[in-house]
Amino acid sequence: MRHPGLGRPGTTATRSLLTPDFELTLPARAENVAVVRHAFGGLGDALDVPDHALADVKLAVTEACTNVVVHAYPDGDGPMSVCAGLVDGALTVVVSDEGRGILPRPDSPGLGLGLPLIATLASSLELGTNDQDQTEVRMVFELDGVREASA
């Protein structure tokens, strides 16, 4: 299985395929957003991510996963994948789905504040389609001083 690239935007590592430190695929259902959030709490503990930074990561990941649940599969369930990797003090998180993509939706139950909030919390945010034609939200969080998982 090919993984979305993990790395810092603007570098050659952005699109390279690296082994993520964390990977989880679940059905895109509301109850699974809480599962992902809880898993990131454990990942943050394992990587010694400071509490304030971990709170930002968990909120941004929650928003991205909620977008998948609300928007990706209007006609039923589908997969929601989340992977994360720590490279050079930056945590890259990629949330992807096989749904209809990021499109405006006039009947949306939300106010459309999720992506702007993520952009505020993350050091960088990229939206697009990966090499498997999946919708992808890539967030990078600078976490200087955090040790690598393999260290």
Secondary structure per residue as TSV (DSSP state, phi and psi in degrees):
chain	resnum	aa	ss	phi	psi
A	1	M	-	360.0	136.2
A	2	R	-	-91.1	138.8
A	3	H	-	-102.6	147.1
A	4	P	-	-57.7	148.5
A	5	G	-	-62.4	141.1
A	6	L	-	-119.4	126.8
A	7	G	S	170.2	-172.1
A	8	R	-	-90.5	132.0
A	9	P	T	-57.2	146.5
A	10	G	T	87.3	0.5
A	11	T	S	-120.4	167.5
A	12	T	T	-67.4	-18.5
A	13	A	T	-75.2	-12.9
A	14	T	S	-56.1	-46.6
A	15	R	S	-103.0	0.1
A	16	S	S	-72.4	154.7
A	17	L	-	-96.7	114.3
A	18	L	-	-117.1	159.7
A	19	T	-	-77.9	121.4
A	20	P	-	-71.0	153.7
A	21	D	S	-77.6	-20.4
A	22	F	E	-146.8	135.3
A	23	E	E	-150.4	134.8
A	24	L	E	-149.2	131.9
A	25	T	E	-126.6	126.8
A	26	L	E	-137.6	160.8
A	27	P	E	-62.2	141.9
A	28	A	S	-77.5	79.6
A	29	R	-	-127.3	152.8
A	30	A	H	-54.1	-42.1
A	31	E	H	-65.0	-23.7
A	32	N	H	-80.6	-15.9
A	33	V	H	-62.7	-41.3
A	34	A	H	-65.6	-35.5
A	35	V	H	-63.1	-45.4
A	36	V	H	-63.0	-44.7
A	37	R	H	-59.3	-44.0
A	38	H	H	-64.0	-40.7
A	39	A	H	-62.2	-37.1
A	40	F	H	-69.5	-28.8
A	41	G	H	-61.1	-43.9
A	42	G	H	-65.8	-40.9
A	43	L	H	-63.2	-42.4
A	44	G	H	-60.9	-40.6
A	45	D	H	-63.8	-43.8
A	46	A	H	-64.3	-32.9
A	47	L	T	-95.6	2.9
A	48	D	T	56.4	43.3
A	49	V	-	-74.2	130.4
A	50	P	-	-57.1	146.6
A	51	D	H	-54.4	-43.1
A	52	H	H	-65.2	-39.4
A	53	A	H	-70.8	-39.3
A	54	L	H	-64.1	-37.6
A	55	A	H	-61.1	-41.6
A	56	D	H	-64.2	-44.6
A	57	V	H	-61.5	-48.9
A	58	K	H	-62.8	-39.0
A	59	L	H	-67.0	-44.8
A	60	A	H	-63.6	-43.4
A	61	V	H	-65.3	-39.9
A	62	T	H	-60.2	-44.3
A	63	E	H	-63.4	-44.2
A	64	A	H	-64.4	-42.8
A	65	C	H	-67.8	-38.2
A	66	T	H	-62.5	-38.2
A	67	N	H	-60.2	-40.0
A	68	V	I	-61.9	-48.7
A	69	V	I	-60.1	-43.4
A	70	V	I	-79.2	-37.4
A	71	H	I	-111.6	-27.7
A	72	A	I	-71.8	-38.8
A	73	Y	-	-127.3	77.4
A	74	P	T	-65.2	-22.0
A	75	D	T	-104.3	13.9
A	76	G	S	150.0	-167.1
A	77	D	-	-83.7	157.7
A	78	G	-	-159.4	175.6
A	79	P	E	-78.2	148.0
A	80	M	E	-125.7	120.9
A	81	S	E	-114.7	140.3
A	82	V	E	-133.3	129.2
A	83	C	E	-135.6	156.5
A	84	A	E	-147.8	149.0
A	85	G	E	-149.9	145.5
A	86	L	E	-107.1	119.4
A	87	V	E	-134.6	122.9
A	88	D	T	51.7	43.2
A	89	G	T	77.4	9.4
A	90	A	E	-120.2	127.9
A	91	L	E	-94.0	118.5
A	92	T	E	-101.7	128.9
A	93	V	E	-121.6	130.3
A	94	V	E	-121.8	122.4
A	95	V	E	-109.3	125.5
A	96	S	E	-134.9	158.2
A	97	D	E	-149.6	168.9
A	98	E	S	-106.2	21.1
A	99	G	S	-81.8	-156.8
A	100	R	S	-82.0	-1.6
A	101	G	-	95.9	-179.9
A	102	I	S	-92.9	101.3
A	103	L	-	-126.8	148.8
A	104	P	-	-64.0	143.8
A	105	R	-	-136.9	106.7
A	106	P	T	-64.2	-25.4
A	107	D	T	-92.8	14.8
A	108	S	-	-60.1	135.8
A	109	P	S	-74.7	-14.7
A	110	G	S	-97.4	178.8
A	111	L	-	-95.9	2.6
A	112	G	S	75.5	29.4
A	113	L	-	-101.0	-4.2
A	114	G	H	-62.0	-52.6
A	115	L	H	-66.2	-42.2
A	116	P	H	-60.5	-35.8
A	117	L	H	-65.5	-44.8
A	118	I	H	-59.6	-43.5
A	119	A	H	-61.4	-32.7
A	120	T	H	-72.5	-37.4
A	121	L	H	-80.0	-34.7
A	122	A	S	-91.3	155.0
A	123	S	S	-68.0	-34.1
A	124	S	E	-151.7	155.8
A	125	L	E	-139.9	130.3
A	126	E	E	-128.0	135.6
A	127	L	E	-117.6	140.8
A	128	G	E	172.7	-157.3
A	129	T	E	-122.2	133.8
A	130	N	-	-86.1	-176.4
A	131	D	T	-70.8	-3.3
A	132	Q	T	-107.5	15.9
A	133	D	S	59.4	30.5
A	134	Q	-	-96.8	145.3
A	135	T	E	-69.2	136.0
A	136	E	E	-136.2	132.5
A	137	V	E	-114.6	117.0
A	138	R	E	-112.2	121.5
A	139	M	E	-119.7	138.0
A	140	V	E	-121.1	132.7
A	141	F	E	-121.6	118.5
A	142	E	E	-74.4	122.7
A	143	L	-	-129.1	58.5
A	144	D	T	-53.3	135.9
A	145	G	T	91.6	-4.1
A	146	V	-	-87.4	135.3
A	147	R	-	-80.0	153.2
A	148	E	-	-68.2	152.3
A	149	A	T	-63.1	-31.3
A	150	S	T	-85.7	-5.2
A	151	A	-	-74.9	360.0
